[in-house]
Amino acid sequence: MEVEKKVKTRARRHRMQNIVLGSVYAATAVGMAAVAPNSLQLLRHVEKYFGQREKLGRRISQAVTRLHAKGLVVRIKTAKGVSLKLTEKGNRLAEALEARESTHLGKPKRWDGKWRIVIFDVWERRRGVRDQLRTMLKKAGFVKIQNSVWAYPYDCEELFTFLRIDLRLGKGMLYIVAEEIEHDEKLRRHFELPVA
């Protein structure tokens, strides 16, 4: 039980850090040079994901401290107090997170009858990357056929290219367009496609 609790706590911290980083990035995108850690804009953005909670300000403060320790944000003293600004490293990570969130797969009106299959071979020492890839494929709508084989019925080459570059998988990840998958009735039903 203790291990599960630690994993969930770490995941919540990581999510909070990503949200704060994204909020600072969004503020920069609309022309603000920096954003105060306790600004209403930042609090509203975090509340969207975590809801209104008593200790939200403290959690944001902890996330900012961790982001600063990682070299992703810097604190700047201004006349109004302390503000946050992304470092170059923080900006790159925020851009990657933004691209990941905005990469959606479109669904055409008609299926072209071809399956898109993603196959990957990621070493055990990069287990975190492998788990991240599986999560992203699942979130995008892919269905797992076998452990490292996932299928989707529509064009998704743009997502594939993004994942390959973002996760640095190179030739460890293959994209296949196939005319047919043996025994695909279950897949067709899942994607609400005509069963042959």
N, C-alpha and C positions, 0 to 999 in steps of 0.2 A: 504493500500500500504506500509506503514511504517513497519508493522509487517513482510510482505513478504521480504522486503529489509533486515531487521535484520536477518531473518532466512537464507537467501542466503549468507549474509556476514559471519555469524557464520559457515555455511557449508564450505565456501571457506577457512576460517581460519583453520578449523579442517582438511580439506584435505591437506592444505599446511604443517601443523604440521606432519601429517602422512607421507607425502612424505619426509620431512626432516629427520624424525625419521628413515624411511626406508633407506634413503641414507647413514646415519651414520652407520646403521646396515650392509648395503652392504659393506661399506668400511672396517668395522671390519671383515667381512667374508673373504675378500681377503687379510687379514693380516695387515691392517693399524690399529694401536692402537687407533688413533684419527683422525679426519678430521677437517680441518679449515672451519669455517662457510662461508667464501667467496671463497672456493676452486673451481676450474673449474669443478671438478668431481661432486660436489654438485649442482652447477649452471646448468650443463648439464642435470642432473637427474630431476631437478625441471622444466627446460624448456620443457622437453618431455610432461609434463602435463599442464603447464600454458603458453607455448609459450614464445618467446622473448619479454619481456615488459620492459619499462623504469624503473619501480619501483620494479623489481624482487628482487634486493639485499636488499631493505628495507623490503620487505615482508618476505624474508628468515630470516632476523635479528629479526623481530617481532615474527616469528614462533619459533626461537631458544629461545628467551626470555620467551615465554609461556611454551615451553618444559622444560626449566630450572626451572621455577616457579612451575611446576608440579612435579619436582624431577625426570624427565626422562632422562635428560642429565646434564653433568657437564662441565664447562669450565676449560681447563687446559692451563696454561701459558707455552709456549715452547720458544726455541730460535728463532723460526720463527714467533712467535705471539701467538694468542689464538687458541686452537683447541677444538673440542667437543668430548666427550666420553659418551657412554650410561651408565646409572646407571643400577643396577640389575633390578629395576622396568622397566626402559626404554627398556632393553634387552628383558624382558618377553613380553612387549607390542609389540615390533617390531617383535618378533617371531610369536606372535598370528596374527599380520597383514599379515606377510609373508605367514603363513599357510592358512589364509583366501583367499589371492590372488591366491595361487597356488592350491587350491582345485577345480579341474575341474571334471565334470562328463563325463565319456566316453560313446560313443554311439556304441553299438555292431552292427555287420552286420545284425543280425536278432533279431527281437523282440521276447521275450519268451511268449508273450501273457498275462503277469501279470502287474498290475498297482502298483506303489509304491505311497502310500498315507501318507502324513505327516499331523497330526492333533496336534494343540497346544492350550493350555489354559493358557494365560499369564495375570496376574492381571493388572488392570488399572494403579496401581502405578508403574508398570514396562513397561509403554507404550513405552518408548524409545527402550527397548529390543525387544518388539513385532514388532515395526516398522522396526527395524534393521533385524529381522528374515524374515519379509515379503520381504524386499529389497533383502536379500541374496537368498531367494528361487526364486524370480523372475529372478534375475541375473543368477542363475544356470539353468533356463529353466523351472521351475515348472509352472503349470497353476492353478490358484485359482478356486476351485469348489464352495466353500462357504467361508465366512469370515476367518475362521481358519482351512480350509481344502484345501490342495494343492496336486496335482497329477503330477506324472512323470512316463513314461513308462519303464525306465531302472533302473538297480541296482544303488542305491545311498546311501547305508548304511554307507559308509565311511564318506560322507558329513553329513549325519544325526548325526552320532556319534560326529563329530567335532562340529557341531552347538550346539548340546545338552550340550557338555562340555564347549565350548567357551562362550556361552550365559548363562550358569548355569541354564538350564531349567529343568533338572532332569525328574521327571515323568509328568511334565507339557507339554511334547512333546512326541507323539507316532508315531511309524513307522509301517505301515501296508503294507503287500504284498497281493493284492487282485486279484482273478481270473477274476473278472468282476465288472464293474461300470455301473449301470443302465443309459441308454441313453448316451452312450459314443461316439456317432458318431462325435460330434463336437470336442471332445478331440482327437480322432483318426485322424481327418482331420488336426488338428493343428500340430500334431507330424508326419504327413505324413505316417500314418499307414494304413494297409488295413481295410476298413470299412466292418463289418460283415453283 
